[in-house]
Amino acid sequence: MTEIHQQQLAGRVGRAISKQRIRCGLTQEEVAERLGVGNEAVSRIERGVVIPNIARLIAFASIFGCEAAELLTEASSRPDDQATRISQLLKPLSQEDRQLIVDLVEHLTKRLAKA
């Protein structure tokens, strides 16, 4: 993996961790305390300066009540992983709202494919 790809992955994983932290209503300080690290360590991970190792990723997932795979899937640029993420986002919506989003995605993909 090239350094550029590693930086991009670190940024995507960091954003996924940040989203989960915010979803759980936690501050960086609270997460840092639960991990037994300083606030700056959490901030550096969320900003994509460093990428967490597997043990740390599992610890984040435990704090957020999700699977580590969920953090990685959210950070993935693979179409299958992105489809899984969209599926998770659609689940809590009504059938009507899900259909609206599917229609929007279909319209956007057709439009962008022409560009």
JOVEN-V528710 format. One record per residue. N is the residue number from 1. RES is the residue in one small letter. BURIAL is I if it has 9 or more other C-alpha atoms within 8 Angstrom, else O. Layout:
N & RES & BURIAL
N & RES & BURIAL
This chain:
1 & m & O
2 & t & O
3 & e & O
4 & i & O
5 & h & O
6 & q & I
7 & q & I
8 & q & I
9 & l & I
10 & a & I
11 & g & I
12 & r & I
13 & v & I
14 & g & I
15 & r & I
16 & a & I
17 & i & I
18 & s & I
19 & k & O
20 & q & I
21 & r & I
22 & i & I
23 & r & O
24 & c & O
25 & g & O
26 & l & I
27 & t & O
28 & q & I
29 & e & O
30 & e & O
31 & v & I
32 & a & I
33 & e & I
34 & r & O
35 & l & O
36 & g & O
37 & v & I
38 & g & I
39 & n & I
40 & e & O
41 & a & I
42 & v & I
43 & s & I
44 & r & I
45 & i & I
46 & e & I
47 & r & I
48 & g & I
49 & v & I
50 & v & O
51 & i & I
52 & p & O
53 & n & O
54 & i & O
55 & a & O
56 & r & O
57 & l & I
58 & i & I
59 & a & I
60 & f & I
61 & a & I
62 & s & I
63 & i & I
64 & f & I
65 & g & O
66 & c & I
67 & e & I
68 & a & I
69 & a & O
70 & e & O
71 & l & I
72 & l & I
73 & t & I
74 & e & I
75 & a & I
76 & s & I
77 & s & O
78 & r & O
79 & p & O
80 & d & O
81 & d & I
82 & q & I
83 & a & O
84 & t & I
85 & r & I
86 & i & O
87 & s & O
88 & q & O
89 & l & O
90 & l & O
91 & k & O
92 & p & O
93 & l & O
94 & s & O
95 & q & O
96 & e & O
97 & d & O
98 & r & I
99 & q & O
100 & l & O
101 & i & O
102 & v & O
103 & d & O
104 & l & O
105 & v & O
106 & e & O
107 & h & O
108 & l & O
109 & t & O
110 & k & O
111 & r & O
112 & l & O
113 & a & O
114 & k & O
115 & a & O
